Amino acid sequence: AIPSLSLSSCVLGQYSGDPDSDDPDARLGYLEDPTVPEGSSCPTFAAAVLKINNERWDGVPFMLKCGKALDERKAEVRIQYKDVPGDIFNGGTVRNELVIRVQPDESVYVKVMTKTPGMSFNLQETELDLTYKSRYKDARLPEAYERLILDCFVGSQMHFVRSDELAEAWRIFTPLLHTIEQDKPQPIKYKYGSRGPPEADTMAMQNNFVYTGKYNWTAPVHT
């Protein structure tokens, strides 16, 4: 139900150095790495939009984004809910989101708009938070591949991708990979430590995802 991915549904980027940064590594771009071939068009950032052609998921975009030298290092699934019809707050609300953070600071939280206490009618973004390190203080959380290595030892395939799922992934992405390999499109430059190319945010907005940049989740401090 997912069509093969094409270059028109993607944004490819390559980071450049930030000459104003205090970090010596951040001042160097990808092409300034001595191990990288001169003039390489290898992307260091990719964003893509997938669509599922069935009744249940019609009109719901699935956006994938990854890259190097970005402003944050994290792996998460973010579900953004649509605007509520009949806005009584005159556009003062932002969309609620359910976020499943895989790493670092494993957690599940819901970012919601709430009315501040008291007689005022002001709104504030907050979250309903389940951070594992705070809720399960005495639990030992295995590292990223620790559980998978254990599964290999005991012969369990529970946490591994099934062969048919892997075949579908290659069916979706292989045409795009061949296009990139043959045509060698020039990636869009983005600064080291940024969110990536602005074109990626534009593509997300065109697919009805709204990024405000007003709220930053902070992992609770556990003692």
N, C-alpha and C positions, 0 to 999 in steps of 0.2 A: 504494500500500500504506500510505501515511500518511494517516490521517483529517484532516479540516480541524480547525484549532485552535479550541478554545472557551475562554471566559473562566475556566471552572472549572479549566483546566490551566495557568493563568498566575498570576503575582503581579506587580502593578503598584505602583510606588512613586514618591514625589516627595521630593526631599531638602529638609530644613530646616536652618537654620543651627546652628552649634555655638558658643554664646556663650562657651565657655571656651577657644576656640582662639586662638593667637597670630597666626594668619593673618587679616587683615581680610576677605578674600574668603570664608573658611570660616564667618564669623559670619553671613553673609547666606544665607537660604534662597532657593529658586527663586522663590517668590511675592514676595520682596523685591527682585527685579530690576526696575528701572523699565521695562524693555522687555516685561515679561510682563503680560498682562491680569489685572486683579484677580479673585481667586477662580478662576484657571485650574485645571482638572483634568488638564492635560497631564502624562503620566507622564514621569519622568526615569530610570526604572529598569523593567526588565522581565525576568522569568524565566519560562520555559515548558518543558514536558515533552512531547516527541513520542514516539510509539510507531510502530513499523513492523510491520504485521500480516502477517508471513510466518513460515515455519518457522525460518529462520535467525536472525532477530532477535526472536523471541517472548520477551517478558519483559525485554528490554534497553531501558532508557529513554535517550533522547537529550535532554540538558538544554541549553538555550540561556540565556545570561545576559548582559546588558549594562546599562550605566548611567552616569550622570554623577556626579561628586563622590564617588567611591568611595575606598576605602583604597589601591587600586593602579590604575595605568594599564597595561594589558597586553592582548594578544590571544593566546589559546592554545587548544589542544585537549587535554583531559585525559581519559585513559582509566583508569578505576579498576577493578581486578580484584577478583573476589569473594574472600571469605575461604576459606582452605584448610580442607577437612574434617579433623577430628581434630587440634585445636589442642593441642600439647604444651607450650605456653608459658603456659597458664592465663590467656588473654585479654590477654597483654602485647604482642601484635602489632597493627600497623595495616596497612591494605591497601596493596599495591604499586600504583604508578601509572606509566603512560607519559605523558609530557607533551611536546607539540610546541609550543614557544613561537615565535610568529610575530613578535611585537615587544613591547617592545624586547629587545635581547640575544638574537637569534635562536639557538635551540638545540633540541636533542632530548635529554631525559634520562629515565632510569628511576629512580623513587624506590622503594627496596627496603629491607626489614628484613634486617639482618645480625647475626650473633653477634659480639660484640666479641672481639678476639684474647685468647688466654691460657686459663686454666683456668676462668674464670667462665662462667656460662650467661646472661649479660646480653645484651639486644638493643639495637640502635641503628639509627635511620633514616639512610640515606645514599643517594647517587645514583651511577649510571653516567652520566657527563655528556659530551655533545658540544656544546660551545658554539662557535659558528662563529668568533667573534673570537679565541678561544684556539687553536683547531685550524687555522684558515686565516688566519694573521696577515697574510699579504701579499695576500690576496684583497680585492678591492673589492666590498662588498655594496651593491647599488643600493637607493635609498630606496623607500618604499612604492609610489608610483605611477610611478616612473621607468621600470621595465620595461614597464608598460602603455602609457605614452606612446610608448616606442620601438616597441612592437608596432603602435600606430596608424600610426606613420610608415611602417613596412615592410609594412603590410597583413596582419599576422598576428593570428589570433583564438585562438591557443593558450591564452592565460591568461585568456580571457574566459568568462563563463557562456554556455552554449548556450541557444538560444531555448526548447527544450522544458523545460530545467531551470528557466528563469525562469518559464515558465508554471505549472509545478508549484508553485513557491514562492508565487506569487500565489494559486493555488487553495487552498493550505494556510492562508495568513495572511489572505486577504481577508475571510472571515466574521468573524474576530476584530476586524479593523480597523473593519468596519462596526458591530459591537456597541459598541466603544469610542466611536465617533463619535456613535452614536445615544443610547446609555444614559448616557454620560459617568460611568462609575464613579469614585468617589473613590479616588485612589491612597493607599497606605499611606505614612505619613511615616517617613523614616529620616534619621539625622543625617549631616551633611556629614563625609566622611572615614571612614565606616563600611563594612561589607560590604554594606550594603543592608538592606531589611526582614528581620527575623528570620523572617518567614513564608516567605521564599524558601529558607532553610536547612531549615525544617520540611518544605516540599514536597520538597526533595531527599532528606531522610531517609526520607520516606514512599515514595520511589521507589528505596530501597536504595543511596543514595549517602551515604557516611559522611565528614563533615568533622570533623577533630580540632583543627586550628589549632595543632598542636604543632611543625610543621616549616616552615621558610621557606627556599626555595631562593635562593642568592646566586650571581650570575654570577661566574665565576672572573676574577681580575684578570690581564690580559694585558700583557706588556711588549714 
